[in-house]
Structures are given as structure tokens and as C-alpha cells.
Amino acid sequence: MCELNAYILREGEEELVMESVGSLVPVDGKITLKSIFGETISINGALLEVDLIGQKIRLKPL
């Protein structure tokens, strides 16, 4: 499988917001993340980067 960890950039530092992300849906300034375990969170933010090799999603707060 290719699950990613999601981080949000706060004050120049990456803060882990979710591990094992299976899906990411951006809608109207919110990013909804769902883990492979069924956990779902929504963040007011924007997508900065998806690094498949590094298995990392980087977000920025809005």
C-alpha cells in the first residue's frame, strides 16, 4: 500500500496531523483527510505538496 502521513506547516515547523492517509479531498478551503483505519478529520488549509516517494502530504493553514 501507499499510505502517506499528513503534516501542516506551523511557524516554519511540520506538525503531524494524520498517519496512514488513504484519501485527501480539498473542498472550499478545507482539506478532508481519511486514514486507512476510517478516521476522518477536516482542516482549514491548502495543499502545498504531495511527495509519494517520501510518503508525505504537506499542508498550510488558511
C-alpha positions in Angstrom: 0.0 0.0 0.0 1.0 3.6 -0.4 -0.4 5.5 2.6 1.0 8.9 3.4 1.5 10.9 6.5 0.0 14.4 6.5 1.7 17.4 8.1 0.7 21.0 8.5 3.3 23.8 8.4 3.0 26.0 11.5 5.6 28.6 12.3 8.1 27.0 10.0 7.7 23.6 11.5 5.9 20.5 10.3 3.2 19.2 12.7 1.9 15.7 12.1 -1.9 15.8 11.7 -2.6 12.2 10.5 -0.8 9.0 9.8 -1.7 6.4 7.1 -3.8 8.8 5.0 -5.7 6.9 2.4 -7.6 9.8 0.8 -7.5 13.6 0.6 -10.3 15.8 -0.6 -10.0 19.6 -1.0 -13.3 21.5 -0.9 -13.8 25.2 -0.4 -10.7 26.0 1.7 -10.9 22.8 3.7 -8.9 19.6 3.3 -10.6 16.4 4.5 -8.3 13.6 5.3 -9.3 10.0 5.8 -7.0 7.3 7.2 -6.9 3.7 6.1 -8.4 2.9 9.6 -11.5 5.1 9.0 -10.5 8.2 11.0 -11.6 11.4 9.3 -10.5 15.0 10.0 -11.1 18.3 8.2 -8.5 21.1 8.3 -8.9 24.7 7.2 -5.9 24.7 4.8 -4.4 24.3 1.4 -2.3 21.7 -0.2 1.4 22.5 -0.5 2.9 19.2 -1.7 2.3 15.5 -2.1 5.6 13.6 -2.0 4.8 10.0 -3.0 8.4 8.9 -2.7 8.8 10.4 0.8 5.2 9.4 1.7 4.3 12.9 2.9 1.5 15.3 2.4 2.3 19.0 3.3 -0.5 21.4 4.1 -0.6 25.1 5.0 -3.2 26.6 7.3 -5.6 29.3 5.9 
